[in-house]
């Protein structure tokens, strides 16, 4: 079988993810592998997609290979998918799957992004493999990779693939400004970060309407005007100094113009089920902050031009980003009523310093990073100090007193002849501290 591998890692041949595909190539010599290093060579594909189109169309199976970057694929692979869809080539009925490596931090949103876009192109999607970064180094990991490959071959040969979801309505592009701006108060530094280019009149009109609904002054940072030298390279060069290897001033702009604000509003037009490759480049380049939640406790909101209501994966991604960063998610506005509600929630959060506790998205995501930073604390010293100072190393193994108490209670319940009485005493003991809180509570304002 002829297999085309789209290597989306900006590290090119030094990609950890790619090594699994190279391993499979050696293990299954009867199959022909063709590799396209689109992550490292995205600029050449910007100039000419003809070779890539030919390689994809001649393959019986297309495999995307990439590391997960900030909830999605790297910006370079994001851009390549845009180029595929804009090439006008017919990719219908080509079988496609994916292999990613990560710490399993929101690999689900990255995989869904690939699948949604492949469905757009009429391709036959087979669910991919989400591997750990070191899986290939273990016998179990190698077996899982081989089993996955055999499963792919079986699916292609037997015509097994995931049915495409119902087609989404076309994204609205004719939003017209309808509100007049009034007098605005100061008091809070609110920055709107947008990707505005020539012709983005719908998004521009939405931003103006949002600022009319929002009671405070705003300032605008247009990443569409910023001269990025490129997307994140995954080189870890910033781990020691906090500075990016690119000398385009991005890290300074991020810290001095955006992260110092009291609240951030992101504005974009939905492109290929996400915010577009340029916004993704903006997200990826924030790795110069390491894994630190530097805007913790602040509020975020979104102005979105497009059919946000039907983009379930994008909804998950935006909420998860806020939860992991421990930001108050004031909402996403995509028409006048939702923008009005978002503006009101954002104003309330600023006025009352309101932040909700993390839910599963935030707690689970932070625990993954907690374990990662603990393991790599010798390399990521700034991240380690950040996590340590905030008590994020809350490993359950440290709660020895609690663990011992549970052992004693369990032993008593197992050995007691009257287990019913023991359960009642256990429940009473659990409720006792809560009853004290209620007894001490007094009417508030």
Secondary structure, 3 states (H helix, E strand, C coil): CEEEEEECCCCHHHCHHHHHHHHHHHHCCCCEEEEEECCCCHHHHHHCCHHHHHHHHCCCEEEEEEEEECCEECHHHHHHHHHHHHCCCCCCCCEEEEEEEECCCCHHHHHHHHHHHHHHCCCEECCCEEEECCHHHCHHHHHHHHHHHHHHHHHHHHCCCECCCCCCCCCCCCCCCCCCCCCCEEEEEEEEEECCCCCCHHHHHHHHHHHHHCCEEEEEEECCCCCCCCCCCCCCCHHHHCCCCCCCCHHHHHHHHHCCCCEEEEEEECECCEECHHHHHHHHHHHHHCCCCCCCCCEEEEEEECCHHHCHHHHHHHHHHHHHCCCEEEEEECCHHHHHHHHHHHHHHHHHCCCCCCCHHHHHHHHHHHHHHHHCCCCCHHHHHHHHHCCCCCCHHHCHHHHHHHHHHHHHHHHCCCHHHHHHHHHHHHHHHHHHHHHHCCCCC
